[in-house]
């Protein structure tokens, strides 16, 4: 490790406050279930804390996730696939990646379709292969949270010291007010005594 120094906790707190926590469910309910997730979105984290995100990974994403019929060598499904892209297709026999060779408005072809052996049958089009898949390093976010929590504790301690100082000032002012009240009472007594003496002198 090449230690560069202690992290800037104030900056870490500011960064943490910009990370959005999102509620979502995963598209691939077969593999992942339908349990709601409360996590971060890698693309959003990459904008504010890029060191916690790994990018440009190759992965298949379930962005289509639909059944489709196969007719005359075509997969009958409208998609935004492009020729040259690779798509994962699942049959009863296998789940493989195939290169898209031709796309029309409501259907597309893939290379080596004959290997699917599903002519006039149904396939499940899972999704395409992407080269910009993002993953989040949750340990990095956890450490950011530790630093931010330390900064919050420092701020709380500072505020507590300021509150204690204000309390001390307030107590001191109360004592001064009490002293002034006592002094005013004594002055009033003296004035009353002087007034009585003047009245006696006049009679």
Secondary structure, DSSP 8 states (H G I E B T S, - for coil): --------HHHHHHHHHH--EEEE--S-HHHH-S--EEEE-HHHHHHH-GGGEEEEEEEE--SS-EEEEEETTEEE------TT-EEEEE-SS-EEEEEEEEEETTEEEETTGGGG--TTSEEEEEEEEEEEEEEE-HHHHHHHHHHHHHHHHHHHHHHHHHHHHHHHHHHHHHHHHHHHHHHHHHHHHHHHHHHHHHHHHH-
